[in-house]
């Protein structure tokens, strides 16, 4: 079995009674307005908007289905292991799309994978980063996006709180202790899983 697990479709799970993350992010959107891309695109393909039929999904409340959100066995602790099962996410004004970075649609692009700008079509967004699913209700996450990343750990904690209120266990890579405006891209040691609120 590979490090990325994609299972066969499962019977319909019980519907969550929690609000989806995008609803829980209303307070975040009020406090942290949209911002333009912080870095220019490298090629025109990076402005192509990814659609649902291309493999982009709205992040639901748990359970997150493995057919849409492939799982990893362990959180990434090195840059070499980070690409396995890595999803990109952004917070747009009305939703929170998530997509597997190395997806078939992304393979057709000049970069060979999707970029955060493919989740927005180059439009403004509140924030962005990377996430990994280790279970239907466990998300490992960072704020690493050169175009839309959170500007501080305080800002990122508001996003983590919204995901926890939506029903997820969340482990964050945090921010660099020497440069508090730079998010860590991978975990240094075992993750600290924060329970749902």
Residue pairs with C-beta under 8 A, 6 or more apart in sequence:
3 72
3 73
3 74
3 81
3 84
3 85
4 70
4 71
4 72
4 84
4 85
5 66
5 70
5 71
5 72
5 73
6 66
6 67
6 70
6 71
7 66
7 67
7 71
8 67
9 65
9 67
10 65
10 66
10 67
13 63
13 65
13 136
16 60
16 61
16 62
16 63
16 167
18 61
18 62
18 165
18 166
18 167
19 61
19 165
19 166
20 58
20 59
20 60
20 61
20 166
21 59
21 60
21 61
21 96
21 162
21 163
21 166
21 168
22 58
22 59
22 91
22 94
22 95
22 96
23 166
24 162
24 163
24 165
24 166
25 91
25 96
25 126
25 159
25 162
27 158
27 162
28 91
28 126
28 127
28 158
28 159
28 162
29 91
29 93
29 126
31 158
32 126
32 127
32 150
32 155
32 158
33 126
34 92
34 93
34 124
34 125
34 126
35 124
35 125
35 126
35 148
36 124
37 117
37 120
37 122
37 124
37 147
37 148
38 146
38 147
38 148
38 149
39 146
39 147
41 47
41 115
41 117
41 122
42 111
43 110
43 111
44 110
45 109
45 110
45 111
46 109
46 110
46 111
46 115
46 117
46 118
46 122
47 117
47 118
47 121
47 122
48 109
48 118
48 121
49 118
49 119
49 120
49 121
50 56
50 97
50 99
50 105
50 106
50 114
50 118
50 119
54 99
54 103
54 105
55 99
55 100
55 103
55 104
55 105
56 97
56 98
56 99
56 119
57 68
57 69
57 97
57 98
57 99
58 95
58 96
58 97
58 98
59 89
59 96
59 97
59 98
61 166
61 167
61 168
62 136
62 137
62 166
62 167
62 168
63 136
63 137
64 133
64 136
64 137
64 139
65 136
66 133
66 136
69 87
69 98
69 100
69 133
70 85
70 100
70 133
71 85
71 133
71 134
71 135
72 84
72 85
72 132
72 133
72 134
72 140
73 134
74 81
74 134
75 132
75 134
75 140
75 171
75 186
75 187
75 191
76 82
76 84
76 86
76 132
76 140
76 186
76 187
77 186
77 187
77 188
77 189
78 186
79 185
79 186
81 186
82 130
82 185
82 186
83 101
83 102
85 100
85 132
85 133
86 100
86 101
86 102
86 130
86 131
86 132
87 98
87 99
87 100
87 101
87 130
87 131
87 132
87 133
88 98
88 99
88 101
88 114
88 115
88 116
88 118
88 119
88 128
88 129
88 130
88 145
89 96
89 97
89 98
89 119
89 128
89 129
89 130
89 131
89 141
90 96
90 97
90 116
90 119
90 120
90 125
90 126
90 127
90 128
90 145
90 148
91 125
91 126
91 127
91 128
91 148
91 159
92 119
92 120
92 123
92 125
92 126
93 125
93 126
97 119
98 131
99 106
99 114
99 118
99 119
100 106
100 114
101 113
101 114
101 130
102 113
103 113
103 114
105 114
106 112
106 113
106 114
106 118
107 113
109 118
115 147
116 125
116 128
116 145
116 146
116 147
116 148
117 147
119 125
119 128
120 148
125 147
125 148
126 148
127 143
127 145
127 148
127 149
127 150
127 155
127 156
127 159
128 143
128 145
128 147
128 148
128 149
129 141
129 142
129 143
129 144
129 145
129 149
129 150
129 183
130 141
130 142
130 144
130 145
130 185
131 139
131 140
131 141
131 142
132 139
132 140
132 141
133 139
133 140
134 140
135 169
137 167
137 168
137 169
137 196
138 168
138 169
138 170
138 171
138 193
139 163
139 168
139 169
139 170
139 171
140 170
140 171
140 172
140 173
140 187
140 191
141 159
141 160
141 163
141 170
141 171
141 172
141 173
142 172
142 173
142 183
142 184
142 185
142 186
143 149
143 150
143 155
143 156
143 159
143 175
143 183
144 173
144 183
144 184
144 185
149 183
150 156
150 159
150 183
151 181
152 175
152 180
152 181
153 174
153 175
153 180
156 172
156 175
156 183
160 170
160 172
160 194
161 197
163 170
164 170
164 194
164 195
164 196
164 197
165 196
165 197
166 196
167 196
168 196
169 193
169 194
169 195
169 196
170 193
170 194
171 187
171 191
171 192
171 193
171 194
172 192
172 194
173 183
173 184
173 185
173 186
173 187
174 183
174 184
175 181
175 182
175 183
175 184
176 182
176 183
176 184
